Structures are given as C-alpha cells and as structure tokens.
C-alpha cells in the first residue's frame, strides 16, 4: 500500500465524492462526477486504491479509508459539504483588515501608508497560496 502519492483533480474529486456519499459503485461515482465513461471513473478509483486511500468491498463498492482523509485533505478544511483551502480563512481575514485599514488611513491620520503596503502584500501572498491549493481541486 503506497500512501505518499499526491492526488489532485478528478482523482481528488472521486475521493471527496466517496467521503461525502459513502460506499458507492463505479457507475455512481461516474455519474456523480459527470465523467464521460466508466473506464475513466475506474482509472481514478484505481489510483486511489493503489495509493491506499480507497478500498473495495466484496460487493464491488468503493469506500474512502477514513484514516487517509487527514493526509489527503492536508491544507483543506471541510465546511459542511464544501472543501476549501485552509488559507482561505486567513486570506478573507486579511482582505477585510486591509480594507478597514485602507479606509482608516484615508479618513484618519493615525495609520500610515506602510501599514497599507504591508497589508496588501500579506493579502497577495495569502490569496496566491489559497489559489494554488484551490487549483489542486480543479486540476
């Protein structure tokens, strides 16, 4: 069992589908992910089985191995049914702070331009890292 593979794109979506919907047959995964053929679903599920993230029971249903979910979802948080990059929350926080300090700097004299520059730089870095993780879901 090889568990050090990084999964992304449709393979990651297949894993997330199994986490959300529980044990599922091949065609259920294919339809749920809107894949063009069962062989494509089989390919992605096969990669997950090979990596040890998914198992297959005697009835042919695939299921997510719960112990693997923390490794697979490293860098992500589940918010209800959605999976979002953990840095999304920091990006959102610093965006709000940067907007607040920008408004304060224009209407008050206590805040300097340096504070705005630092905030904008932090927001840019956080959003960049967030987008990298988000692309992993869609790649």
C-alpha positions in Angstrom: 0.0 0.0 0.0 1.6 3.2 -1.2 0.2 6.3 0.7 2.7 9.0 -0.2 1.1 9.9 -3.6 -0.4 13.3 -4.0 -3.9 13.2 -5.5 -5.5 16.1 -7.4 -8.1 16.9 -10.0 -10.7 14.3 -10.8 -8.9 11.7 -8.6 -9.3 14.1 -5.6 -12.9 14.7 -6.6 -13.5 11.0 -6.6 -12.1 10.7 -3.1 -14.2 13.6 -1.9 -17.3 12.0 -3.6 -16.7 8.8 -1.6 -16.2 10.7 1.6 -19.5 12.6 1.1 -21.7 9.8 -0.3 -20.2 6.8 1.4 -19.7 3.4 -0.3 -20.6 3.8 -4.0 -20.5 1.7 -7.1 -18.3 2.6 -10.1 -21.2 4.0 -12.2 -22.5 6.1 -9.2 -19.1 7.7 -9.0 -19.0 8.2 -12.8 -22.5 9.9 -12.8 -21.8 11.9 -9.6 -18.6 13.4 -11.1 -20.1 13.7 -14.6 -17.2 11.7 -16.1 -17.5 10.6 -19.7 -17.1 6.9 -19.2 -17.0 4.2 -16.5 -13.4 3.4 -17.5 -12.4 7.0 -16.6 -14.0 6.6 -13.2 -12.3 3.2 -12.9 -8.9 4.8 -13.7 -9.3 7.4 -10.9 -10.6 4.9 -8.4 -7.8 2.6 -9.3 -5.3 5.3 -8.5 -6.9 5.8 -5.1 -7.0 2.1 -4.4 -3.3 1.8 -5.3 -2.4 4.7 -3.1 -4.4 3.2 -0.2 -6.9 6.0 0.1 -9.9 3.9 -1.1 -10.9 0.3 -0.6 -13.3 -2.0 -2.4 -15.7 -4.4 -0.6 -17.0 -7.8 -1.7 -20.0 -6.2 -3.5 -17.7 -4.1 -5.7 -18.5 -0.8 -3.9 -15.7 1.6 -3.3 -15.3 3.3 0.1 -13.0 6.0 1.4 -10.5 4.9 4.0 -11.2 7.3 6.9 -7.6 7.2 8.2 -6.3 8.5 4.9 -8.6 11.6 4.9 -6.4 13.7 7.1 -3.4 13.1 4.7 -5.4 13.6 1.5 -7.1 16.7 2.8 -4.0 18.3 4.2 -4.2 22.0 3.7 -8.0 21.9 3.3 -11.0 22.3 5.7 -14.4 20.8 5.4 -17.1 23.4 5.9 -20.4 21.5 5.7 -20.3 19.7 2.3 -17.7 22.0 0.9 -13.9 21.6 1.0 -12.0 24.8 0.9 -8.3 25.6 1.3 -7.4 26.4 5.0 -5.6 29.6 3.9 -9.0 30.8 2.5 -10.0 32.0 6.0 -6.7 33.8 6.5 -7.0 35.4 3.1 -10.5 36.6 3.9 -9.4 37.9 7.3 -6.5 39.9 5.9 -8.6 41.2 3.0 -11.1 42.6 5.5 -8.3 44.1 7.6 -6.6 45.6 4.6 -9.9 47.2 3.5 -10.5 48.5 7.0 -7.0 50.0 7.4 -7.2 51.5 4.0 -10.4 53.3 4.8 -9.0 54.4 8.2 -5.8 55.7 6.5 -7.7 57.9 4.1 -10.0 59.3 6.8 -7.7 59.4 9.8 -4.1 60.3 10.4 -3.1 57.6 12.8 -2.4 55.0 10.0 0.5 55.2 7.6 1.0 54.2 4.0 3.4 51.5 5.3 0.6 49.7 7.0 -1.4 49.6 3.8 1.6 48.3 1.9 2.2 45.5 4.4 -1.5 44.5 4.4 -1.7 44.4 0.6 1.5 42.3 0.5 0.1 39.9 3.1 -3.3 39.6 1.2 -1.5 39.0 -2.0 0.6 36.2 -0.5 -2.3 34.5 1.2 -4.5 34.7 -1.9 -1.7 33.3 -4.0 -1.2 30.3 -1.7 -5.0 29.8 -1.5 -5.4 29.7 -5.3 -2.6 27.2 -5.6 -4.5 24.8 -3.2 -7.8 25.6 -5.0 -6.3 24.7 -8.4 -5.4 21.3 -6.9 -9.1 20.6 -6.6 -9.8 21.5 -10.2 -6.6 20.4 -12.0 
